[in-house]
Amino acid sequence: MSARQGWLFRNRAGGEPVGYGYAHPSGRVGPVATTEPGWLDAALAHLFGAVAPSDAWQLHVPGASPVLPALMRGGFRLDDAPILWCASSDGPAFDRYLLGSFAIL
């Protein structure tokens, strides 16, 4: 199995970077980050189309992420026990960032 692949996403209009994302043939996706929340759906669509997973896609998606409902409508499901994260600050901008691992929080 080959190694994980990464992409830098650019705005077609001006060419400036708008995000990055990683996907692995094992099905692991992440981290994925975009400069604006509106780019996250497009970044995920690219990653899902660029790599064929050996089994199923695996993502760490916080419940606060606006892409969670779209993923659920698209056939993704919750697997394993959910992870609870409590903090005294807002933390990452989950509207434009998907974790590669919960270990970095």
C-alpha positions in Angstrom: 0.0 0.0 0.0 1.4 3.4 -0.9 1.9 6.2 1.5 -0.5 9.0 2.3 -0.8 11.7 -0.3 -1.3 15.4 0.3 -2.7 18.2 -1.8 -2.5 22.0 -1.7 -5.8 23.5 -2.8 -5.8 26.8 -4.7 -8.5 29.2 -5.7 -9.0 28.9 -9.4 -9.8 32.6 -9.7 -6.6 33.9 -8.3 -4.4 31.0 -7.6 -3.9 31.7 -3.9 -3.8 28.7 -1.5 -7.1 28.1 0.2 -6.3 24.8 2.0 -4.6 21.5 2.2 -5.6 17.9 2.8 -4.2 14.4 3.1 -5.7 11.0 2.2 -4.3 7.5 2.4 -5.2 4.4 0.4 -6.2 2.8 3.7 -9.1 5.2 3.8 -7.8 7.6 6.4 -8.5 11.2 5.6 -6.9 14.2 7.5 -5.9 16.5 8.5 -7.8 18.8 6.2 -7.7 22.6 6.6 -9.1 25.5 4.6 -8.9 29.2 4.9 -12.7 29.7 4.8 -15.5 27.2 5.9 -16.9 27.2 2.3 -13.8 25.5 0.9 -14.0 22.4 3.2 -16.7 20.6 1.2 -14.7 21.0 -2.0 -11.5 19.8 -0.3 -13.2 16.7 0.9 -14.8 16.0 -2.5 -11.4 16.2 -4.1 -9.8 13.8 -1.5 -12.6 11.3 -1.9 -12.2 11.3 -5.7 -8.4 11.3 -5.7 -7.8 8.2 -3.6 -9.6 4.8 -3.8 -9.7 3.4 -0.3 -9.0 -0.3 0.3 -12.1 -0.6 2.4 -14.0 2.4 3.8 -13.2 6.1 4.5 -12.2 7.0 8.0 -12.4 10.6 9.2 -12.2 12.3 12.6 -15.1 14.8 12.4 -16.0 16.9 15.4 -19.8 17.2 16.0 -19.4 21.0 15.7 -18.2 20.7 12.1 -20.8 21.8 9.5 -19.7 18.9 7.2 -21.0 16.3 9.6 -24.6 16.4 8.5 -23.6 16.3 4.8 -21.4 13.3 5.5 -24.2 11.5 7.3 -26.6 12.2 4.4 -23.9 10.9 2.0 -23.8 7.5 3.8 -21.1 7.9 6.4 -21.9 6.6 9.8 -20.5 7.0 13.3 -18.3 4.2 14.4 -16.8 3.4 17.8 -17.5 5.5 20.9 -17.5 9.2 20.4 -14.7 11.2 21.9 -15.5 14.0 24.3 -13.3 17.0 24.4 -13.7 19.7 27.0 -11.7 22.9 27.0 -11.8 26.4 28.6 -11.2 28.0 25.1 -12.8 27.6 21.7 -10.1 25.4 20.3 -9.6 24.8 16.5 -12.0 26.3 14.0 -13.9 23.1 13.3 -15.9 24.8 10.6 -12.8 24.7 8.4 -10.5 22.0 10.0 -10.8 18.2 10.3 -8.3 16.5 12.5 -5.9 13.9 11.4 -5.9 12.5 15.0 -7.4 13.6 18.3 -3.9 13.3 19.8 -3.1 16.9 18.6 -5.8 18.5 20.6 
